[in-house]
Amino acid sequence: VGMAKGDAESNSVDSNTKQLMASKIKTASRHLVDQASDFLSSCHDYKKQSNISINLNNS
């Protein structure tokens, strides 16, 4: 009976740890997605600016 109780306790700790890890991973991946979209939008802005300067040089 003592063993079973110990197993149940360790299982609850495991599930808590897994939930904590999952939330940390979700938060981290959300940050990565935000950073990636910021990077892409800045690249897009840069491309627009460079296109404008090229067009000015051509005319």
N, C-alpha and C positions, 0 to 999 in steps of 0.2 A: 504493500500500500504506500509505503514511504517513497519507493521508487516511482510509482505512478504519479504521485503528487509532484515530485521533482521534475518529471518529464513534462507535466502540464505547465509548470512554471517556466521551464526553459522554452517551451513552445510559444507561450505568450510573449516572452522576451524576444524570441526570434521574429514573431509577427510584428511586434512593435518596431524592431530594428528594420525589418523589411519595409514597413510603411514609411519610416523616417528616411531610409535610403531612397525609396521611390519618390517621395516628395522633394528630396534634395536633387535627384536626377531631373525631375520635371522642372524645377526652378532653374537648374543649370542649363537645360536644353532650351528653356524659354529665353534665357539670356543670350544663348548662342544664336537663336533665331532672330532676336532683336538686333544683335550685332551684325548678322549676315544681311538683314534687310536694310539696315543703315548703310552698310558697305555698298550694297548693290545700288541703292538710291544715290549715294555719293558718286559712284562710278557713272551712273546714268547722267547726273548733272554735269560731270566732267566731260562726258562725251558730247553733250549738247553744247557746252562752252567751246570745246575744241572744234566742233563742226562750224560754229558761228565764226570763229577766227579764221578757219580755212576758207569759208565762203567770202569773208571780207578780203582776204589776200587774193582770191581769184578775180574779184571784180576790180 
